[in-house]
Amino acid sequence: MRRARWLPTRSCSSRPAPASPTFSTRLEREGVIADSTILRVAVYLQNLQSKVRAGEFAFKANSSPKDALNVLLTGKSIQHALTIPEGLTSEQIVQRVRDNDVLVGEVRETPKEGMLAPNTYNFSRGTTREKFLALMREQQRAFSKRSGRSARRTCRSNRATSF
């Protein structure tokens, strides 16, 4: 059995399916585990094929197959961040989203101005650009709803007319 080289941590994306021979072989090649066969057999014997999650995971180098399988079962996927500062136009936001190489897919259309909330968003590798923009729209709606309630309360407390 070949000994895996030591590295502090390794990141691997489980595409193709994490229970596949291709993925376990890749873990061996990347130095995460010393023997991919043991991991494949463990998944098969414990009937875990459907429980192993897809995603991008951080593994300790030279992990035991049991430790690697635990990472794949708990599904603690690596989170990436994209910051959208205030003051950008919708076109500039869409361009940042298009430029991000962790997001996938195309943007069908640029949202109207004021429909996207600025923030730092965390997401997993493989999230679609459309899903990312939908999250930004959802946060903007929630913010607008909270702001509207807050403004109405202020108006009532000042005995002003609510809008």
N, C-alpha and C positions, 0 to 999 in steps of 0.2 A: 504494500500500500504506500502510495506517494504521500509525503507530508506536505500539507498546504503551507505556503509562505505566510509569514506573519505580517499583518497590516493592522493598524488600529481599528478601523471600521471599513466596511465596504457597502456600497449602495448598489442594489440590483432591482430592476423592474421585472415583475412577474408577468411579462408578456413574451411568449405565449403562456398559456395556462400554467400556474405555479405547480400543479401536480404532474406536469408533463416531463418526460425524460429530457427534453431539450432544456428545460429550465433548471433541473437539478444538475445536469452536466455543466451548464453555465455557472452555477454556484461553485462547482468544483474548479472550473477553469479560472474563475475570479478569485480563488483563494479563500472562499467563505467556508467551505467544508472540504474534508480530505477525500471523501468517497461518495459520489453521487448515488451509487447503487443502494447504499444503506438508507438514504433518505427516500428514494423511490419505493423500496420495499416496505419501509415503515408506514408510508402513506397508504400503500395498497393493503397491507395486513390489518391496519386499523380502520380501513374503509373511510379515509378522510378526504378522498378526492373532491367531494363537493363542499367540504368545509374549509379548504385551503383558499385564502383570499388572494385576489389579484391586487396589484399596486406596486409602488416603489418602496422598498424597505431598506433599513440600515441594519446590517449584520456585523457582529464582531468577527474579525478575521479568525480563521481556524476554529470556527464554532463546531460544536458537536452536531450531528444530524438532529438530535433531540432539540437543541437550542434553536437551530435554524427552523425546524418545524414549528416550534412555539411562536417564533416571529411571524411565520406565515399564517398560523391559526388565529393569532390575536388581531391581526390586521392593522397594526399601528403603522400606517403608511406615512412616508415622509411628506411633510407639508412645505410647499413653495409659497412665496409671497410676491405680490405685485402691489405697489403703492400707486394710487391714483390721487395726486394732490388736488386741492381746490383750485379753481380758476382755469382748468383746462376745458376746451370746447369738446363737444361730443366727438367730433372728428379726430381731435388729438388723443382722446381716450381710446377710441377704436384703433388708432394707429399703434398705441402702446400695447393693446391687447393682441393685435396682429403680429407685432414684433417679438412677443414672448414665445420662446421656443418650447416651453413646457406645455402650453395650451395647444389643443388640436382643433382642426376643422376651420371652416370659413365663417366670416361675419356676413350675414345676408344683407343687412342694411344698417346704416348709422342711426341710432336712436335720436329722437328730438332733443334739443337743448334742455337742460334741467331735469332730465329723466334718470340720470346716473349719479349715484352718491359717491363722492370722493371718500376714500378710506384705504387702509391696507387690508387686502384680501388674502386669505390663506386658501390654498387649493392643492389637490393631488395632481401628479403628472397624469396627463390623459384627459383632464377636464376639458370640455369643449368650450370654444370661445363664446358660442351662443349661451351656454349655461352660465358662464362667467358674467356676461352682460345681463342676463336675467337676474342673477344675484344682486348686481349693482342696482337694477331697476327696483327690485323688491326692497332693498335697504332704503332707497330714496322714497318709496311709497310709505314705508314704516316711519321714516323720519318726518315726512310731510304730515302724516296723520298725528304723530305725537306733537309736532309743532302747532298744528291747528287746535288741538285740545288745550295746549298750554296758553295759546293766544286767547281762546274763548274764556278760560278761567281768569286771565288777567283783565279782560274787558268787563267781566261780571263783577270782579272785586272792585273795579274803579267805577262801577255803575255806568259804564259806557255800553254802546250798542254793539252786540256781538255780530261778527260777519259770517 
